[in-house]
C-alpha cells in the first residue's frame, strides 16, 4: 500500500460473528474509515495473542456472544485488564443498552449497539477514535518530509508510506524508539519513531561497504538523526519564531513500563500514526522493514490555529549552500 | 591541504561529512558538541574551516561560533553551519557571529565540498 497521506483511518479488531450482518459491518467500516482486522473464526483463545501482535489499534468491535453464548463478556474482561486504553464497542443481541450488566461490566464498554441501528456505534467511534481533527495538509506534509528524511539516511532503500491512521494503543513497537518534543503556538507534544532492532540493523548491514555487522549504537544514531531531520522539517514549516510558546509551560509525567512495552503521556486522545516500510533495492526478496512514527499532542492541540510558516525568499533548498 | 573540524552530535552526520572531505584529500577532525568544538578550535591554530551543527547538547553551534569570535578574537577560521534550522532569525544571529555560510539538512556531498572549496581557497 502506498496510499496518499490525506485520509485518516483507524485499525479495529473485529470480534464478531455477524453472519448475514457481516456485509453491513464491512460497509460500515468502509464508510467510517475503519480498517477491520479479524481473527480466525472462533479463535477466542488466540485473541489475546492477536491483540499483542497488533500494537496500533484504534479499538475493538466485540459481539457479546463471540465464541459462544455470553463468552464475549468474559473476553472483554481479559482485554480490558490487559489494554484498558482500547475502547470496546459492544454489539448486543437485542437491545442497544447495558441492560443486565453491573456497573463494572458496563464501564468496560464505550457503547452498546445492535445491527439494527449503527448510528450509536458511529457516534461513539467518532467521539473516541476520530475525536481529533488533524489538518489534511499537516498529515500529508508529515508523510512526505519523513519519507524524504528516511530516504536520505537509508539511501539504498525505497520508502513507502502507508495510509496514516489514529491509534488508541499505548504499546511500543520494537525495541528502539526515539522521542523529541514538538512545540509551537498551536501544538505541544512529542514525536516518536519506533523500530525493531534486528530488522532495522539488517538495513544498515546491507548498506555497509565493509560487510561488517553494524552495532545497535549505529542504529541509534541513524534513527536519532532521522528524528532530527523530521523535527527540523516540521519546525521550519510549522513552528513560527513569532508566538512560540514561552518557557516554563506545563508538563505532565511520561510513564514507561518496559516489561509491558507501554508508554503513557497522560492523555487518552488518539495518536496520529504513520507506518513507513523500507525496502532494500539490493535485496528485493527481503521483507520490508517497518518504522512507526507517532505524534502525541498531549500538552496542547489547537488545530484552528494551524498555519504554515510563510515562504521567505531568502530560504534556500535543503542541501544548498547559502553564503553570507 | 587545509585542516577542517566537523562539529555534530550525530555520528551518522559526522561520518558522512568526514568521508566526503577525506575523499577530497582534506585533513579532518571531529567534535561531538559545541563545547568540544570550542576546545579543539582553541588547541589547534591550524584549523581553516569549521562545519558545525546548530542544535547540540552542552553547547549549541551558534553559541560556539559567538565564542570563537568573542573569546578567540577571530582566529582566522571560517565557520559554516550544517543544520535542520532554516529560520531567518537564526541566520541573522549566525551572520552577527561571523558565520560565512549555511547549509540546511538533509545535505548533499557536493554542497559540502563546494562550500569548502570556496572558503578555504
Interface residues (C-beta under 8 A of the other chain):
Chain A: X148 X149 X152 X153 X218 X221 X222 X224 X225 X228 X229 X231 X232 X233 X235 X236 X241 X312 X314 X315 X316 X317 X318 X319 X320 X321 X322 X323 X324
Chain B: X10 X11 X12 X13 X55 X80 X83 X84 X85 X86 X87 X88 X89 X91 X94 X95 X99 X100 X101 X102 X103 X104 X105 X106 X107 X108 X111 X114 X115 X118
